[in-house]
Amino acid sequence: MATDPLLAALAETRRRRDQADAEIRMLLAYARELITPRPYRLADLADAAGMSISGVRTAYDRSDIERAARMPVPPRSEPFRQYWTAVHATRGEQR
């Protein structure tokens, strides 16, 4: 760990940025994969996130979708509920 105040401040700022980036990926995954009956529009998400449309398409992966599914708001998409249940069943988790 850095003892220099400037280096420590930079490291803390990077940690907060990484945390914000992870949250953005999870929210994009939720908006595109779990919202029903229609996902949010790519253009709207791109504008809100300060990204390009293609950036939104590739910003998140399966792990982000799984994290989004564990948010307090339950997913309403039946196909995703089936996937979500199967993923948790293979891990031995009960929901």
Contacts in CASP RR format, 6 or more apart in sequence:
PFRMAT RR
TARGET T0000
AUTHOR 0000-0000-0000
METHOD contacts of the structure
MODEL  1
MATDPLLAALAETRRRRDQADAEIRMLLAYARELITPRPYRLADLADAAG
MSISGVRTAYDRSDIERAARMPVPPRSEPFRQYWTAVHATRGEQR
1 8 0 8 1.000
1 11 0 8 1.000
2 8 0 8 1.000
2 10 0 8 1.000
2 11 0 8 1.000
22 64 0 8 1.000
24 49 0 8 1.000
24 59 0 8 1.000
25 59 0 8 1.000
25 60 0 8 1.000
25 61 0 8 1.000
25 64 0 8 1.000
26 60 0 8 1.000
26 64 0 8 1.000
26 67 0 8 1.000
26 68 0 8 1.000
26 71 0 8 1.000
27 68 0 8 1.000
28 45 0 8 1.000
28 49 0 8 1.000
28 56 0 8 1.000
28 59 0 8 1.000
28 60 0 8 1.000
28 64 0 8 1.000
29 60 0 8 1.000
29 64 0 8 1.000
29 65 0 8 1.000
29 67 0 8 1.000
29 68 0 8 1.000
30 68 0 8 1.000
30 71 0 8 1.000
31 39 0 8 1.000
31 40 0 8 1.000
31 45 0 8 1.000
32 39 0 8 1.000
32 40 0 8 1.000
32 42 0 8 1.000
32 45 0 8 1.000
32 56 0 8 1.000
32 60 0 8 1.000
33 39 0 8 1.000
33 65 0 8 1.000
33 68 0 8 1.000
33 77 0 8 1.000
33 80 0 8 1.000
34 65 0 8 1.000
34 68 0 8 1.000
34 69 0 8 1.000
34 75 0 8 1.000
34 76 0 8 1.000
34 77 0 8 1.000
34 80 0 8 1.000
35 76 0 8 1.000
35 77 0 8 1.000
36 75 0 8 1.000
36 76 0 8 1.000
36 77 0 8 1.000
42 53 0 8 1.000
42 56 0 8 1.000
42 57 0 8 1.000
43 53 0 8 1.000
45 51 0 8 1.000
45 56 0 8 1.000
46 52 0 8 1.000
46 53 0 8 1.000
46 55 0 8 1.000
46 56 0 8 1.000
49 56 0 8 1.000
49 59 0 8 1.000
51 59 0 8 1.000
65 80 0 8 1.000
66 84 0 8 1.000
66 87 0 8 1.000
68 75 0 8 1.000
69 75 0 8 1.000
69 80 0 8 1.000
69 84 0 8 1.000
75 81 0 8 1.000
75 84 0 8 1.000
84 95 0 8 1.000
85 95 0 8 1.000
88 94 0 8 1.000
88 95 0 8 1.000
END
